[in-house]
């Protein structure tokens, strides 16, 4: 993409470092429906969570 002056446009973004002790799940690109999230440790189920993407 070029600006009106003919020079190419360049965009740059930076994010802060995410903490090592947190896990983020971005559901923006998931299809609509019901999901089940299983949290496991050494093949043992720790937590099972259900959520709906509308």
C-alpha positions as CSV (number, residue, x, y, z in Angstrom):
1,X,0.0,0.0,0.0
2,X,1.3,3.4,-0.9
3,X,0.5,6.9,0.5
4,X,-0.7,9.7,-1.9
5,X,2.9,10.9,-2.1
6,X,3.9,7.5,-3.7
7,X,6.0,6.5,-0.7
8,X,5.2,3.0,0.8
9,X,3.5,3.0,4.1
10,X,5.1,1.0,6.9
11,X,3.3,0.1,10.1
12,X,5.0,-1.3,13.2
13,X,3.4,-2.5,16.5
14,X,5.0,-3.6,19.7
15,X,3.5,-5.4,22.6
16,X,4.6,-5.7,26.2
17,X,6.0,-9.1,27.2
18,X,3.3,-11.4,28.6
19,X,3.9,-12.9,32.1
20,X,5.2,-16.4,32.1
21,X,2.7,-17.5,34.7
22,X,-0.4,-16.8,32.6
23,X,-1.9,-18.5,29.6
24,X,-4.1,-16.5,27.2
25,X,-6.7,-18.0,25.0
26,X,-7.9,-15.7,22.2
27,X,-11.3,-17.0,20.9
28,X,-11.7,-14.3,18.2
29,X,-11.0,-16.7,15.4
30,X,-13.0,-19.7,16.7
31,X,-16.2,-20.7,15.0
32,X,-19.5,-20.1,16.8
33,X,-20.5,-23.0,19.0
34,X,-19.9,-24.7,22.3
35,X,-16.3,-25.5,23.4
36,X,-14.8,-27.6,26.1
37,X,-11.4,-26.6,27.6
38,X,-9.5,-29.4,29.4
39,X,-6.5,-28.4,31.6
40,X,-4.2,-31.3,32.2
41,X,-1.0,-32.0,34.1
42,X,0.9,-35.2,33.5
43,X,-2.1,-36.8,31.8
44,X,-4.3,-36.0,34.8
45,X,-7.4,-33.7,34.3
46,X,-7.1,-30.7,36.6
47,X,-10.0,-28.5,35.4
48,X,-12.7,-28.8,32.7
49,X,-14.4,-25.6,31.5
50,X,-17.2,-25.2,29.0
51,X,-17.9,-22.0,27.2
52,X,-20.0,-20.7,24.3
53,X,-18.8,-18.6,21.4
54,X,-21.7,-16.5,20.1
